[in-house]
């Protein structure tokens, strides 16, 4: 789902046929204000006192994933990271870079990789996600 510049949260949820609730507004506001994929805990921390409980955040994120507003960017240390899906296609997400020294993750929006062609029989690729690791400019 494409998020248009200046699109209001209400319009975004309505376009996905989702009811407008305060917990959904809180979660989508945090995602809109983030420049990198965030965890469920980071959403709760950034939302502060307005944050719904962790189970509600998880359910909201899963609802947003099914609606195509959000996608699961990657899994690191058994923790799922989420971001808005507007910078990715249905089959491919932009690459992410994680610094192995400071742990910072950056979206590489200007970088692209071709879709992998799997030659082994029986494998069907539905979505390609790439996470690169190394040293960021500050740590290099």
C-alpha positions, 0 to 999 in steps of 0.5 A, spaced: 500 500 500 502 506 498 502 512 503 501 518 499 505 525 502 501 528 507 496 522 507 492 523 514 492 517 519 485 516 518 485 516 511 490 510 511 486 506 516 480 507 512 483 505 505 485 499 508 478 498 511 480 498 518 476 501 524 479 508 527 481 506 534 486 510 539 491 504 539 491 503 532 493 511 531 498 510 537 502 504 533 501 507 526 504 514 529 510 511 532 511 507 525 510 514 521 515 517 525 520 512 525 526 512 520 528 505 521 524 498 522 522 498 530 520 492 535 514 491 538 518 494 545 520 500 541 513 502 539 511 501 546 517 505 549 516 511 543 508 511 545 510 512 552 504 513 557 499 512 551 502 505 549 497 500 549 499 493 552 504 489 548 499 484 546 495 489 543 501 492 539 502 485 537 495 484 534 495 491 531 501 490 527 499 483 525 492 486 522 497 492 519 501 486 516 495 483 513 492 489 510 499 491 507 500 497 511 506 494 515 511 489 513 516 484 517 522 487 515 527 482 519 528 478 525 534 479 529 536 476 536 529 473 536 525 479 535 521 481 529 522 488 526 516 492 523 516 498 518 511 501 514 510 497 507 510 503 502 517 503 500 517 496 498 514 492 493 509 486 494 515 481 493 521 485 495 523 490 501 529 495 500 535 492 503 537 494 511 544 495 514 546 493 521 552 495 524 556 490 528 559 494 532 554 499 535 547 495 532 544 501 529 540 499 523 539 503 517 534 503 511 538 503 504 532 506 500 537 508 494 540 501 494 536 495 490 538 488 488 535 483 483 531 478 485 534 471 486 533 466 481 533 459 485 535 454 481 534 448 486 527 444 484 521 445 489 523 452 492 518 458 491 520 465 493 514 469 495 518 475 498 526 477 498 528 481 504 536 483 505 539 485 511 547 487 510 552 487 516 558 491 517 561 497 520 557 504 519 561 510 517 561 512 524 564 506 527 568 504 520 
